[in-house]
Amino acid sequence: MSYRRRAGGGKRDTAEGPIVAALRQIGVECWHIGGTGNPDVLTRFRGRYLPLEIKTGKGQRTANQADIPWPVVRTIDEAIREVTK
């Protein structure tokens, strides 16, 4: 987990709250993490950890996220699909 200052002045994406809430409803553990180039959320479901980058419909990856190996999700359905694979 990073304790560095968040990119974007410390603001969280507006899609993040509803997505995290929906994941928690189905039993996914979620931790908010931050720092330039790091994923937004680390999830754990059925013993599997998965970092997620959460973007709004038009949100773009930053230059620091150009080659990230974790999924980028934009909707609740996409997030659930990724976590429950």
N, C-alpha and C positions, 0 to 999 in steps of 0.2 A: 504494500500500500504506500502511496506517495503522500507526503505532507507538503509538497510544493504548491505554489500558487496555481490556481486553475487558469487555463487559457480563457480568453474572452472576458477577462476581468472578474472571474469568479462566478459567472452566471451559468446556470444549468439550463439545458435545452428544455423547452416547454413540453416536449413529448416524453421526457424522462419520468416525471411523476406518475402519469397514468400507466405507462408501461410497467414500471416497477411495482405499482399497486396491483396490477393484474397478475404479474408473475407471482407475487407474494400470496395472492388469493388461491393459486393452484399449488402452493407449497414450495415455491422456489425461494431459497435464501438469497438476498441481494445486499451487496455492500457498495456504496458509492465510493469511487476512488477518483483521483484527479491528477493533475500535472500534465504538462505539455506532452502530447503524443501518447498518453496513456488512455485506456478505455474508460468509458463513463461508469460502468457497473461491472462488478464481478459477481457471477451467479453460481449457485450450487444446487443441483437437482439430482436426486438419486445417486449421490456420490460423485457426480461429474461436475467439475468446475468449468465455467465458460465465461470469458470476458465478452462484453458487448459494447459496441459504440452505438449510441442512440442519436439519431438525427431526426429533424422534422422533415416533412415532405420535400422541401427544397434545400435543406441543409447540405453543405458540402464538407468533405474531409479537409482538414487543414494540411498544410505542407508537411507537418510532422507525422501525419497519419497516412501518407500516400501509399505505403506498403504494409499496412497493418495486417496481421494474420488472423484477426478475429472478425466475426461478422458485424456488419453495419445493419441495424434494424430501424425501421421508420414507423412501424405500426405494432399494435398489441399482438395481432395474429402472427406477424413475422417473428417477433420476440419469442412467443410461445413455441412456434415451429422450430426455431433454432435451439432453444433450451431443451426441448423434449425429444430431439433426434435420437 
